[in-house]
């Protein structure tokens, strides 16, 4: 059985880890799922010379053996015929990590 000192030490380590560890460690699964979605959208865009609507993207994902879009994130939104955004909730309520195809980069947005 763990002693009180061991419990306090482990608790302190966990708090320190949460405070100083890069958030990407805790959101790595979301980043991986989102990057997979970005690659699929880019593949569709290369094939069809435009970004897909949500229905087309879900069908394309299934065709490629990837889980289709659900109501949970990562989320997708076509912006124009040539650009899109992918995002997921990040760290706190109202904060998201957003990938913009025009910049091909992730940005934290409130």
N, C-alpha and C positions, 0 to 999 in steps of 0.2 A: 504494500500500500504506500502511496506517495505521502511523504511528510509535508507538513505545512510549508517548510522552506522550499521544497521542490515545487510545490504548487505556485507559490509566490514567484519563484524564479521563472517558471514556465509562463506564467501570466505576464510577467514583465517582458519576457522575450517576445511573446505574441504581440503585445501592444507596440513594442519597438519595431517589430517587423511590419505591422500595419502602418505605422507612421512613416518609416523611412524606405521601405521597399518600393521599387517602381510600380506604379499602378498597372503597368502592362503585365506584370506577373499575375495579378489577380484577374485580369481581363484577357488573358492570352487566348482562351477559347473563343471569346467574342471576336477578337482580332482575326483569328484563323478562319472562323466562319465568314466573316465579312470580306476578308481577302479572297476566299474561294468564290464568293458571290461577285466580287469585282472582276475576277478572272473570267467568270462565266459571261458577265455582261459585255466585257471587252471582246470575248470570242463571238458572241452574237453580233456585236457591232461590226466586227471585221467581216463576218459572213454576209450580213444583210445591209451594211452601210447606214445603220441607224441604231438607236438604242431601243430596246423592247418596251412595250407597255407591261404592266404587272402580270397580266394573264399569259402573254407570250413568254415572259421570263420564267414563270412557274413551269410551263410546258417544256421549255428549253432545259431547265434544270433537271426535270424528270428524265428527259431524253438523254442527258449526260450522266445520269445516275447520281445526281445530287439531290438532297432533300429540297422540296419546293418551299417557297415562301410561306410563312405562317403569320399569325397575328403577333408573335413575339419577334423581337429583333434578332438579326440585323434587318433593317428596313430599307426599302428602295423607293426612289422617286425619280422618274424621268423629268428633267428640267427643260430640255429642248430636244429636237430630233437627234442632236449630236452630243448631248451632255446629260449627266445624271448625278445623283447623290446616294450614298449608302451611309447609314448611321445606326448607332446603338446607344442605349443609356450608359452613362459612365460616371462612376463615383457617387454622385449625389442627385437627388431629384431635380429635374430640369436641366441637367448637364448631359451633353452628348458628345461622342466622337463622331465626326462627320468626314466622310471621304468625298471630295469633289473631283469629278473626272476631268474638269478643265485644268486643275492644278496637279492632279494625280498625287494628292497628298492628304493626310489626315490632319484634322484641326479640332481642337476642343472648343466647343461652343456652349455658352450658357443657355 
